[in-house]
Amino acid sequence: MLTVHRRVLTAAAPGVLALVALAAPAHASAAPAPSAAAPHECAAIDSYSPNAHEEHTVALVDGRAFAGEWDAKLHTIVWQDLSDNPGFPAHACDITISEQGDKAFVKTVTRDGAVHETTCNTAGKDVKCDKPWTQLRPPTAHHGS
């Protein structure tokens, strides 16, 4: 039986206060809930719906990355913490998700512009993101002739 722990994290963007409810499996590490009064420099959320029955979401709150699957029975997203995966970058500031087949690609960019990626298995009902983060090569300027 899977036990679900719920926690609420707040994320502030200029002029906007968003409330994100996070639920994590019992085996996931619990991140301390940030204070609603604390300023947040970077917060982001992105989703992808590969079909009418699935929705995969990533969120970045207080420098911690999360990935999750919409659970229609619970009417919430069941989250897992990606910040505990080896190689998670310090100072992550934005996050995105894309998918191809049964594989999701989660990328984050740091305040200094470094891009890191991890992959997730999206086969079946649950999103499983347990791969290390890898820093991608920086972009290079392309000069046409």
C-alpha positions as CSV (number, residue, x, y, z in Angstrom):
1,M,0.0,0.0,0.0
2,L,1.3,3.4,-1.0
3,T,1.1,6.0,1.7
4,V,1.0,9.6,0.5
5,H,2.3,12.5,2.6
6,R,1.1,16.0,1.6
7,R,2.9,19.3,2.1
8,V,2.2,22.8,0.8
9,L,4.9,25.0,-0.7
10,T,4.4,28.5,-1.7
11,A,6.1,30.2,-4.7
12,A,6.1,33.9,-5.4
13,A,6.6,35.5,-8.7
14,P,6.5,39.2,-9.3
15,G,3.0,40.3,-8.3
16,V,1.7,36.8,-8.1
17,L,1.5,34.3,-5.2
18,A,0.9,30.7,-6.2
19,L,0.1,27.9,-3.8
20,V,1.4,24.5,-4.9
21,A,0.2,21.4,-3.0
22,L,2.8,18.7,-3.2
23,A,2.2,15.0,-2.3
24,A,5.1,12.6,-2.2
25,P,5.3,8.9,-1.8
26,A,6.3,7.8,1.7
27,H,9.8,6.7,0.5
28,A,10.6,10.2,-0.9
29,S,12.5,12.5,1.2
30,A,10.5,15.3,2.7
31,A,11.7,18.8,1.9
32,P,11.1,21.5,4.6
33,A,8.2,23.7,3.7
34,P,9.4,27.2,2.9
35,S,7.9,30.2,4.7
36,A,5.2,32.1,2.9
37,A,6.9,35.3,4.0
38,A,10.3,34.4,2.5
39,P,11.1,36.0,-0.9
40,H,11.5,33.5,-3.7
41,E,13.9,34.4,-6.5
42,C,13.0,31.5,-8.9
43,A,9.9,29.5,-9.2
44,A,8.5,27.7,-12.3
45,I,6.0,25.1,-13.4
46,D,5.6,23.2,-16.7
47,S,3.2,20.4,-17.8
48,Y,2.9,18.0,-20.7
49,S,-0.2,16.0,-21.5
50,P,0.7,13.1,-23.8
51,N,-2.9,12.0,-24.1
52,A,-6.4,12.5,-22.6
53,H,-5.6,10.2,-19.6
54,E,-2.1,11.5,-18.5
55,E,-0.6,14.8,-17.4
56,H,3.1,15.1,-16.3
57,T,4.2,18.2,-14.5
58,V,7.5,19.6,-13.2
59,A,7.9,22.4,-10.7
60,L,10.8,24.4,-9.2
61,V,10.2,25.9,-5.8
62,D,12.8,27.3,-3.5
63,G,15.6,25.8,-5.6
64,R,14.1,22.2,-5.4
65,A,12.8,20.4,-8.4
66,F,9.8,18.1,-8.5
67,A,8.1,15.9,-11.1
68,G,4.7,14.4,-10.9
69,E,1.7,12.7,-12.4
70,W,-1.9,13.9,-12.1
71,D,-3.9,11.5,-10.0
72,A,-7.6,11.7,-11.0
73,K,-8.7,9.8,-7.9
74,L,-6.9,12.2,-5.5
75,H,-7.5,15.2,-7.7
76,T,-4.0,16.4,-7.2
77,I,-0.5,15.8,-8.5
78,V,1.6,13.0,-6.8
79,W,5.0,14.5,-6.7
80,Q,8.6,13.2,-6.3
81,D,11.6,15.3,-5.4
82,L,14.2,15.4,-8.2
83,S,16.6,17.5,-6.1
84,D,17.9,14.4,-4.4
85,N,19.0,12.8,-7.7
86,P,22.8,12.9,-8.1
87,G,24.2,16.0,-9.9
88,F,21.2,18.3,-9.2
89,P,22.5,21.8,-9.8
90,A,22.8,24.6,-7.2
91,H,20.9,27.8,-8.0
92,A,18.3,26.2,-10.4
93,C,16.0,28.9,-11.6
94,D,13.7,27.5,-14.3
95,I,12.4,24.0,-15.3
96,T,10.8,22.4,-18.3
97,I,9.6,19.0,-19.4
98,S,9.3,17.3,-22.8
99,E,8.4,13.8,-23.8
100,Q,9.1,11.2,-26.5
101,G,7.4,7.9,-26.2
102,D,7.8,6.5,-22.7
103,K,10.6,8.9,-21.8
104,A,10.4,12.4,-20.3
105,F,13.2,14.9,-20.4
106,V,13.4,17.4,-17.5
107,K,15.7,20.3,-18.0
108,T,16.6,23.1,-15.5
109,V,18.7,26.2,-16.0
110,T,20.7,27.9,-13.3
111,R,21.1,31.6,-12.5
112,D,24.4,31.5,-14.4
113,G,22.9,29.9,-17.5
114,A,24.1,26.3,-17.1
115,V,21.6,23.7,-18.4
116,H,21.2,20.4,-16.7
117,E,19.0,17.4,-17.7
118,T,17.6,14.2,-16.1
119,T,15.3,11.7,-17.7
120,C,12.2,10.0,-16.4
121,N,10.4,6.7,-17.3
122,T,6.7,7.5,-18.1
123,A,5.6,4.0,-19.1
124,G,2.6,2.9,-17.2
125,K,0.7,5.1,-14.8
126,D,3.6,6.5,-12.7
127,V,6.4,8.9,-13.6
128,K,9.7,7.5,-12.3
129,C,12.6,10.0,-12.2
130,D,15.6,8.4,-10.6
131,K,18.4,9.2,-13.1
132,P,21.3,11.5,-12.3
133,W,21.4,15.1,-13.6
134,T,23.8,15.8,-16.4
135,Q,25.1,19.2,-17.3
136,L,24.6,19.8,-21.0
137,R,27.2,21.5,-23.2
138,P,26.8,25.3,-23.3
139,P,25.4,26.8,-26.5
140,T,27.9,28.0,-29.0
141,A,27.3,30.9,-31.4
142,H,26.7,29.8,-35.0
143,H,28.2,32.1,-37.5
144,G,26.8,31.7,-41.0
145,S,29.0,32.3,-44.1
